[in-house]
Amino acid sequence: MDSHMLNPSDYVGVSFWIISAAMVAATFFFYVERDRVVGKWKTSLTVSAMVTLIAAIHYFYMRSVWVQTGESPTVFRYVDWLLTVPLLIAEFYLILSAVGTVSAGVFWRLFTGAIVMLLAGYLGELNADNATMLWSLFVVGTVAWLYIIYEIFAGEASKANTSQGTVASKRAFSAMRLIVTFGWSIYPIGYIYGYAGSGDVGALNIIYNLADFVNKIAFGLIIWAAATASNANEKVS
């Protein structure tokens, strides 16, 4: 078979294909649904569409890298994450600012934690042949992730949500926290399995692909559900 064509028995390549199509569909859905919501919720749905669009572009390219070389597209995956994860983090700030007043410090603390987490992960995978660096940077990234969890569960972001949030925004914020806690935990599982377990680069990419599917699309769907619920409540009132 032509090395430039996707082999149906290549489950890793097929997973890249599925995620590519899902990200395109999600982008179209979020963009169209903007017209159903009002106010600052439009910005939140726009950001959700941007996240899935950026991911779709990268997934089409990462699929090609995998199909043609059989190598993990680490650089391009982290470029995708460096663009999309801060946007996902921004959604917490947008949710809070849509229903009340919240300091810019909330965004910058979450943003800094996300960047540290991603840079640590990238440098660790880039130096996978150096076990000390690989696992030291894994610890750094994990600490940054735990800090983000602290901020959204017990920090200013959580307190602002409790004191100012509407029913819809609180529901969205709580669901987003669960995704960051449990959905994002899929990434370190992939990291550990890929580098401490079997060393199977294929399994590593399938796990990462699954994580992106859950975290980016589900994240956007939570925003959409909250936005449409808020819109419905405003019409009723």
Disulfide bonds with the S-S distance in Angstrom:
none
